[in-house]
Amino acid sequence: MEEKNNIYIEKVKVNTILYNGDLVDIELPQQHIIGNSRVLELDFKKKYAKILPPIYKNQRIKLHNNEKINIRVYNKGSNVMIKSYILDISKDHILIYLPAYCYKIQKRIFFRIPIIRNGILFDEENNKLIPFETRDFSAGGIQIAVKEVLDNKEYLLKSLALDEDFILNEIKTQVVRYIDENIFGEKLYGLKFLNLDYELEKNIVRYVNLYTIKAKHPNQGE
């Protein structure tokens, strides 16, 4: 296992991660989108896999032979990436290259993105709503700027709209550290999420991955 920018990455064999019938995300760096697909067939000796044509926003994604893709698998809470490319395209399936190894990000360690969004915390003990603004975000937690002084305790995340169709609410958080005070008098705190279920955690990881792709291609359209 190696450490890259405080992210622990383990190189593992693909045949221990990927199975027939698995639901997977297909990340297309050149198109900066992530689609949904399913594994139809695996041949580890011949190094290929058949998958369903990936779908994005209820539409089939237009693909090209030799186009680079990343297959994202969520394995027991870990984020696994398989680097691949397209071998052949047909009406009912896509043939992709299947490498021997993939990369597994250690469980409970998440990529963090700088992002500014407005949200609301609820202090249940004092029956008080506290507005805040994010400074960075990951599936593990958030860094926020807030005018209030927060105690080292749990707060309920009432609302945080990442996008119009992706809103986090009713999530327990814990203040884990006080960071600093900025020039506007706002306090910066680090909070961790406490009660994310598997599906929500996976959706947040997908959101962070997609945000990262789009940040690398700012001049490309939707």
C-alpha positions as CSV (number, residue, x, y, z in Angstrom):
1,M,0.0,0.0,0.0
2,E,1.3,3.4,-0.9
3,E,0.5,6.9,0.3
4,K,-0.2,9.7,-2.3
5,N,-1.1,13.1,-0.9
6,N,-2.4,11.4,2.3
7,I,-4.6,9.1,0.3
8,Y,-3.7,5.4,0.8
9,I,-4.0,3.4,-2.4
10,E,-3.7,-0.4,-2.6
11,K,-2.9,-2.2,-5.8
12,V,-5.1,-5.3,-6.0
13,K,-6.1,-8.0,-8.5
14,V,-9.2,-7.2,-10.6
15,N,-10.4,-10.8,-10.3
16,T,-10.8,-10.3,-6.6
17,I,-13.0,-7.2,-7.1
18,L,-15.1,-7.5,-10.2
19,Y,-17.8,-10.1,-10.8
20,N,-20.5,-10.9,-13.3
21,G,-23.6,-8.9,-12.6
22,D,-21.9,-6.1,-10.7
23,L,-23.3,-2.6,-11.1
24,V,-20.5,-0.2,-11.9
25,D,-19.9,3.5,-12.7
26,I,-18.2,4.2,-16.0
27,E,-16.1,7.4,-15.7
28,L,-15.3,9.1,-19.0
29,P,-12.5,11.6,-18.4
30,Q,-12.7,13.0,-22.0
31,Q,-16.4,13.7,-21.8
32,H,-16.3,14.6,-18.1
33,I,-19.3,12.5,-17.2
34,I,-20.0,9.3,-15.2
35,G,-22.5,6.8,-16.4
36,N,-24.1,3.7,-14.9
37,S,-23.6,0.2,-16.3
38,R,-23.6,-3.5,-15.4
39,V,-21.0,-6.3,-16.0
40,L,-22.3,-8.9,-18.4
41,E,-19.2,-11.1,-18.9
42,L,-15.6,-11.3,-17.7
43,D,-12.7,-13.1,-19.2
44,F,-9.6,-12.5,-17.1
45,K,-7.4,-14.7,-19.3
46,K,-8.2,-12.9,-22.5
47,K,-8.3,-9.6,-20.7
48,Y,-11.7,-8.3,-21.7
49,A,-15.1,-7.6,-20.2
50,K,-18.6,-7.1,-21.7
51,I,-20.7,-4.4,-20.0
52,L,-24.0,-2.8,-20.8
53,P,-23.9,0.5,-22.7
54,P,-23.4,3.1,-20.0
55,I,-26.3,5.5,-19.3
56,Y,-26.1,9.1,-18.3
57,K,-29.3,11.1,-17.5
58,N,-31.4,8.3,-18.9
59,Q,-29.6,8.4,-22.2
60,R,-27.1,6.0,-23.8
61,I,-23.6,7.7,-23.9
62,K,-22.0,8.1,-27.2
63,L,-18.6,6.2,-27.1
64,H,-15.6,5.7,-29.3
65,N,-13.2,2.8,-29.9
66,N,-10.0,3.2,-27.9
67,E,-11.6,5.9,-25.7
68,K,-10.1,5.8,-22.2
69,I,-12.5,5.0,-19.3
70,N,-12.3,4.3,-15.6
71,I,-14.5,1.7,-14.0
72,R,-15.6,2.6,-10.5
73,V,-16.6,-0.2,-8.1
74,Y,-17.7,0.4,-4.5
75,N,-16.4,-2.6,-2.6
76,K,-17.3,-2.9,1.1
77,G,-17.2,0.9,1.5
78,S,-14.0,1.3,-0.5
79,N,-13.7,3.2,-3.8
80,V,-12.0,1.0,-6.4
81,M,-10.8,2.3,-9.8
82,I,-10.0,0.1,-12.8
83,K,-8.2,1.9,-15.7
84,S,-9.4,0.7,-19.0
85,Y,-10.3,1.6,-22.6
86,I,-13.0,0.6,-25.1
87,L,-12.2,-2.3,-27.5
88,D,-15.5,-2.5,-29.4
89,I,-19.0,-1.1,-29.4
90,S,-22.2,-2.9,-30.4
91,K,-25.9,-2.3,-29.9
92,D,-26.3,-4.4,-26.8
93,H,-22.9,-4.3,-25.1
94,I,-19.5,-2.6,-24.9
95,L,-16.3,-4.6,-25.0
96,I,-13.6,-3.2,-22.8
97,Y,-10.0,-4.0,-21.9
98,L,-9.6,-5.7,-18.5
99,P,-6.2,-5.2,-16.8
100,A,-4.9,-7.6,-14.2
101,Y,-4.7,-5.0,-11.4
102,C,-6.8,-2.1,-10.1
103,Y,-6.4,0.6,-7.4
104,K,-8.3,0.5,-4.2
105,I,-8.6,3.6,-2.0
106,Q,-8.5,2.6,1.6
107,K,-11.9,2.4,3.3
108,R,-13.1,5.6,5.1
109,I,-10.4,7.8,3.4
110,F,-12.0,10.1,0.8
111,F,-10.9,12.7,-1.7
112,R,-11.6,16.3,-0.7
113,I,-12.7,19.0,-3.1
114,P,-12.8,22.8,-2.5
115,I,-16.5,23.8,-2.9
116,I,-18.6,26.6,-1.6
117,R,-22.3,25.8,-0.8
118,N,-24.7,27.2,1.7
119,G,-26.2,24.9,4.4
120,I,-27.9,24.8,7.7
121,L,-27.0,23.0,11.0
122,F,-29.4,22.3,13.8
123,D,-28.3,22.6,17.4
124,E,-30.8,20.2,19.0
125,E,-29.6,21.0,22.5
126,N,-30.4,24.7,22.1
127,N,-33.1,24.3,19.4
128,K,-31.2,26.6,17.1
129,L,-30.6,26.8,13.4
130,I,-27.1,27.8,12.3
131,P,-26.4,28.9,8.7
132,F,-22.9,28.0,7.3
133,E,-20.9,28.0,4.2
134,T,-18.7,25.1,3.1
135,R,-15.1,25.5,2.3
136,D,-14.4,21.9,1.3
137,F,-16.3,18.7,1.1
138,S,-15.8,14.9,0.9
139,A,-17.7,11.7,1.7
140,G,-16.1,11.8,5.1
141,G,-17.1,15.3,6.2
142,I,-17.0,19.0,5.5
143,Q,-15.0,22.1,6.4
144,I,-17.4,25.0,7.1
145,A,-17.2,28.8,7.8
146,V,-19.8,29.9,10.4
147,K,-20.4,33.1,12.5
148,E,-21.4,31.1,15.5
149,V,-19.1,29.4,18.0
150,L,-19.6,25.7,17.7
151,D,-19.0,23.3,20.6
152,N,-17.2,20.0,20.3
153,K,-20.4,18.0,19.9
154,E,-22.9,16.6,17.4
155,Y,-25.0,18.9,15.1
156,L,-27.7,17.8,12.7
157,L,-27.1,18.8,9.1
158,K,-30.6,20.0,8.1
159,S,-29.8,21.0,4.5
160,L,-26.9,21.2,2.2
161,A,-27.7,21.6,-1.6
162,L,-24.7,20.4,-3.6
163,D,-26.7,20.6,-6.8
164,E,-30.4,21.1,-7.6
165,D,-31.0,17.4,-7.6
166,F,-28.6,16.4,-4.9
167,I,-29.4,17.7,-1.4
168,L,-28.1,16.3,1.9
169,N,-30.4,16.5,4.9
170,E,-31.0,15.0,8.3
171,I,-27.3,13.8,8.6
172,K,-25.6,13.7,12.0
173,T,-22.3,15.5,12.1
174,Q,-19.6,15.8,14.8
175,V,-17.3,18.8,15.2
176,V,-13.8,17.3,15.2
177,R,-11.6,20.4,15.1
178,Y,-11.5,24.2,15.2
179,I,-9.3,25.4,12.4
180,D,-9.0,29.1,12.4
181,E,-10.9,32.4,12.1
182,N,-10.8,34.3,8.8
183,I,-10.6,38.0,8.1
184,F,-14.4,38.3,8.1
185,G,-14.6,37.0,11.6
186,E,-16.0,33.6,10.6
187,K,-14.9,30.5,12.4
188,L,-13.6,27.5,10.4
189,Y,-14.5,24.1,11.7
190,G,-14.0,20.5,10.5
191,L,-17.1,18.3,10.8
192,K,-17.4,14.6,10.1
193,F,-20.5,12.7,8.9
194,L,-21.7,10.1,11.4
195,N,-24.7,8.2,9.9
196,L,-24.2,8.0,6.1
197,D,-25.6,4.8,4.7
198,Y,-23.8,2.9,2.0
199,E,-25.9,4.3,-0.9
200,L,-25.6,7.9,0.2
201,E,-21.8,7.5,0.7
202,K,-21.5,6.0,-2.7
203,N,-23.5,8.9,-4.3
204,I,-21.3,11.4,-2.6
205,V,-18.1,9.7,-3.8
206,R,-19.6,9.8,-7.3
207,Y,-20.4,13.5,-7.0
208,V,-16.8,14.2,-5.8
209,N,-15.4,12.2,-8.7
210,L,-17.6,14.0,-11.3
211,Y,-16.7,17.4,-9.8
212,T,-13.0,16.5,-10.1
213,I,-13.4,15.5,-13.7
214,K,-15.3,18.7,-14.6
215,A,-12.7,20.8,-12.8
216,K,-10.0,19.3,-15.1
217,H,-12.1,20.2,-18.2
218,P,-13.6,23.6,-17.4
219,N,-14.1,24.7,-21.0
220,Q,-16.1,21.7,-22.1
221,G,-19.8,21.7,-22.2
222,E,-22.3,19.3,-20.5
